[in-house]
């Protein structure tokens, strides 16, 4: 092990967290920035809005298909290869998009390249290796790292919008591409798959016989389950895997269904476009402290309880939206923002921790990547379902109630998967 690494055993795990924070702040929001580029692209070319917007949905489906392969690549080559591929694809997609003249150019660049690259840099890619760096502080570490998405959207989008207003969407897209390559390319060379590769231990414990190592041994509740060398094939034959798949499908259904449709709905019930836009930004703002606090709490009380609290935030969010159809007010809008941001976004703090505690092992990447195929599919189906219901009923009532139901099913599924029965969190170890 390098001398400098030996001197900083505790801090290197948090260096990894910082790298992930910056990577997600730029990488995930590079895909979300499509919403900023969308209006000027339509205005310039006059393409049908559905055709143009389809590039984002297409990229989402590409990321779902790539998730299992991404997991296998992580198992074989580690995070540096995966992340650098993501950086290269995302940067290339943004740069090449500036040359677009046909719809298929946007599908290939902002859809396939940016969509495929960002799945490496986002929740899926980071959850493949980051949980291995922490045990006692796993929830806190992941929530701090994932809060980069919210911080990045708050900082990056206003700057990008202002620059685009001055120079046009092509120049703004080019600048974002260059930023992605120059910042994330060198930064992600610091990543390692597991602390053991550097002679370190999870949570920064320098010696395997440290007192905290005893905690890691005694946090195993089901020794027979934990002793299994979990491969994807073995995991697929367990009920726990399918309960996790169900929970992730339902959770991302609930997440993206409201995220995509809430702005239009709020305008429909009487809020101004500025108020609706404020609500969307405020959700991300409140999501940052919500993620961090709930991540820390999950290390004390258990992953299921925080998953329940976060998913209950989406239940409340949907019920508040449903009630707004009769009478909307700024008070109800504020409650919706708090429920979705402070509570709902806290789900991400245990997103990678839950499956890691059930299927921890050298093949974890393949297992989690396949789980995310179910999750991302739910994220694609949710917005489509709300749109279809709206077309059929000309009302959001059924759509919002179905979103609340999916959040309830997500809660039930994770309790059935029961990570607490395999490994206990630090706060539950005696």
Secondary structure, 3 states (H helix, E strand, C coil): CCHHHHHCHHHHHHHHHHHHHHHHHHHHHHHHCHHHHHHHHHHHHCCCHHHHHHHHHHHHHHHHHHHHHHHHHHHHHCHHHHHHHHHHHHHHHHHHHCCCCCHHHHHHHHHHHHHHHHHHHCHHHHHCCHHHHCCCCHHHHHHHHHCHHHHHHHHHHHHHHHHHHHHCHHHHHHHHHHHHHHHHHHHHHHCCCCHHHHCCCHHHCCCCCCHHHHHHHHCECCHHHHCCCCCHHHHHCCHHHHHHHHHHHHHHHHHHHHHHHHHHHHHHCCCCHHHHHHHHHHHHHHHHHHHHHHHHHHHHHCHHHHHHHHHHHHHHHHHHHHHHCCCCCHHHHHHHHHHHHHHHHHHHHHHHHHHHHHHCCCCHHHHHHHHHHHHHHHHHHHHHHHHHHHHHHCCCHHHHHHHHHHHHHHHHHHHHHCHHHCECCHHHCC
